[in-house]
Amino acid sequence: MALRDRVRDVVDGRRFQRMVIAVIVVNAVTLGCETSTALVASYGDVFDVLDRTALAIFVLELAARLYAHGPRFFRDPWNVFDFVVVGVSLLPAAGPLSVIRALRILRALRLVAMVPSMRRVVTALVKSVPGLLSLSGLLVLMLYVGSVVAVNLFRAGGDPRFGDLGATVLTLFQLTTGDGWSDVMRDLMVTQPLAWIFFVLYLLVGTFTMLNLFIAVVCSAMESEASPRPGASDDVLLEEIRALREEVRELRLEPVGDRR
C-alpha cells in the first residue's frame, strides 16, 4: 500500500477524527477561559501553551489531509472551510491585525465540519436559503402594508409609536417578535376600543402564519437532506469501480521486480 493511501486511511479513520474533535473541544474551552481575567492571571501561560499546541495539531492534521487527498481536498466545501479557519489562525495577531486574535474562537466551528449530524443541519439550512429569502420578502411586504394601515388608523390618537411610517414599522416589527404587543394594544384601546381587531389579525398573519412557514421551509430542507438521494448507491459503486481500475493500472505499470 502506498504511503498516501496509508495516510488517507489514518486521517479518514474514526479514531483520528475523534482525536481532532477532542482537541477542538479543549481548545474552545481554553479560549473561553481566557475571557476570565482571574483565570488568565493564574493560568495564562498554560492557556497559551494549550492554544499553540492545538494550533500545531490543526496545522499538521490539515497538512496530512491535503497530502492524503491531493487536489480533491478542495472539492469538499467543508475542507475549504477548515482550511480558511486554520489559515486565519496562522495570521499574525499583532498591530492592526490584533482583531484576528478574537477570531480564534472560529476554530470551535470546525465541530460542524467534523460531526456528520451537524453538517447535515447546516447543509439543510443553506439549501433552505432561497425559500427563506422569498418568505423574508413576503414578510417585509406585509410589514410595509401593515405599517401604512396602522399609521392611518392610530396616528390621530397621538401615540408616538404610530406617529410616522418609520416609527410604525419599528413598532410592528417589535409586535412581530411577540414583544409587548398586548401592552401596545391595550394602550390604544383606551381611545380606540376596536384597535384589537387590527392587532389580532396582524399577529395571526404576521407572527403565527409566517413563523410556521419559516419552520416548514427549514424542516422540508432537512427532510430532503436526510432522505437518501436517488442514485446515491450508484455513485458509491462507481467510485469503488474507479478505485479498482486505478489499482489495476498501477499493478500493470509496476515492474515485476518491484512486485517481488
N, C-alpha and C positions, 0 to 999 in steps of 0.2 A: 504494500500500500504506500502511495506517495505521501510525502510529508504534508502537503497541502490537505490531502484527504484526512489525515490523522488530526490535523489542527481543526478542520471543519467538524469532525466528529466530536471533538472536545468542546468547542465553542457552542455547538448546537445541542449539546447534551443537557439534560435536566440538572445535573449536579452543578455544572458551571453556571447555568442561568440562576439557580437558587443562590449560589455564592454571590453573584453580581447583585441580585435583589437584596440580599442581606447587607452588602456594602452600601447600597443606595439608602436603605432604611437607616443604617447607623450614621451615614453622612448627613441625612436630613435631620436626625435628632441632634447631631452635633451643631449644625448650623442654627437650629432653633435655640440651643443652649447658649450660643454666642450672643443672643439678644439680651441675655441677663448680665447686667454689669457685675453683680456679685459673683456669678459663676466664672465670668471671664477673668476677674481679678484673682480667683483661686486656681483656676484650671485653664487659663488662656493658652499656655504652652502646649498642654495636652490636646486641646481643641485644634490648635494649628497643626500639630503633627498628624492627628487623625484626618484633618482636611486634606493635607498634602498627600497622605497615604492613599486616601480614597481617590483623589485625582489621578495619582500614578496608576492605580489599578484600572480606572476607567480608560486611561490612555492606552495601556497595554491590552486591555480587552478589545478596544476598538481597533487597534493595530492588528491583533490576531484575527478578528472578523474580516478586516479588509484583506489580509493575506489569504484567508481561507476561501472567501467568496470572489475575490477579484473584482472586476468591473461590475459584476452582477450585484454587488453590495449596494450600489446607489440606485438600483431599480426598485428597492423597497422604500417607500416613504418613511417608514419608522426608522430604518437605518440612517436615512438622511437627517431625521430629527435628532437621533443620538449623536451623529457627527457634529451637528450645529451646536448642541448643548455642551458637548465636551470641548469643542473649539472655542466657544465663548469663555469657558472656564480657564483656558490657557492664555487669554489675552492679559496683558499687564494691568493690574488694578491699582495704578498709581497716577497721580496728576489728574488730567482731565478725564481719564478713563476710570476714576475711582468708583463711579456708579456701577461698574461691571461687577464689583465685589458683591453688591447686593443681589446680582443675578445668579449667584452660585446656587441659590435655592432651586433654580430651574432643574438642577440635577435630579431632584426628587420626582420631577415629571417623567423621568426615564422609567419609573414604575409602570406608567401607562404602556410604554413600548415593550416592557418585559413580561407583563401579565396579560395573557390572551383575552381574559374576560373584560379587562379594562379597554383593551384595543378594540374589541367589538363594540363596546358602548360608544367610544369616541368616533369610530368609523360610522356608526349609525347616526350620530349627531351631525357629522359632516355631510352625510348623504341627505339628511333632512333639511339642510340649509335652504335649498330652493323653495321648498314648501313653506318654511318659516318666514322667508322673505316676503312671499306672497301674502301670508297672513298678517305680517307686520304692516304691509302696505294697506291692507283692509282695515287694520286697527287704527292706523293714522287717519285714514279717510273717515272712519266712524267718529274718531276723536274730534276731527275738524267740524264735521256736521253737527255733532252734539254740542260743541262749544258755541257755534253760531246760534243754535236754537236756545241754549242756556242764556246767552247774553241778551237776546231779545225777550226772554221770559223773566229774568231775575235782575237785570240791571236797574230797573226802576225802583227796586227795593233799597238801593243804596249800599248793598253788600259789596265791599271792595274785592272780594274773591270772584265776583262776576262783573267787575267794572269795565273791562275791555276784553278783547279776544285773547291776548296773551295770558292775562291772569286766569281767564276761564279755562284755557287749555291746561294750564298747570293744575288748576283745581280738579278738573275732570280726570287728569292723569293720576292724581292722588286718589280719587274715588275709584279708579280702575284697579288700583292695587288693594282696595278694601280698607284704606287707612282713613278712619274718622268720617266715613260717609254718612253715618246716622246723625252725627253732630251737625254737619253742614245742612242736612235735610231738615232737621228739627229747627235750626235757626231760621231757615227760610219759611217754614210752615207757620211761624208766628205771624207773619204778614201775608203769606200766600198759602192757605191751608191745602191747596191742591198740588203743591210742589212735589209731594211724594210720588205722584204719578210719573213725572219725568225721571226721578232718581231710580225708581223700581224698574222702569223699562230700560234705562241706560245700563243699570247693573246686570239685568238679565241678559242683555245682548253683549255688553262690553266686557263683563267680567266672567260670567259663568260660561256663556257660549264660546267666546274667543279663547278662554283658558283651556276649555275642553278640546277645542280644535288644535291648539298647540300641542297638547298632550297626545292627541290622536296621531298627529303627523310624526312625532318622535317615536311613539310606540310602533307605528307602521314601519318606520325605517329600521328599528331594532328587530322587529319580527322578520323582515326580509333579510337582514344581515345574519340572523341566527339560523334561518332555514337554509338547507343545502342548495347551492346553485345548480341549475341544470348543466350537466356535462362536467361537473367538478371532478367526479371519479375518472372520467376520460382524460382530463388534464393531468391527473396524477399518474395515470397509466402511461401517457405519452412521455412524461418526464422520466419515468423509470426506463422506458424503451430507449430514450436518447442517452441516458447514462450508461446503459448496457452497450449501446453502439460505440460510445466513446471508449469504454474499457476494451472492447474487442479491437477497435482501431489501434489503441496503444499497444495491445499484445502483438498485433501484426507488425507494427513498426519496431518493436523491441527486438534487438539482436538475440540470436539463440543463446550465445554465451552468457548474456546478462540474465536470461531466464533460469539458467542453471545456478 
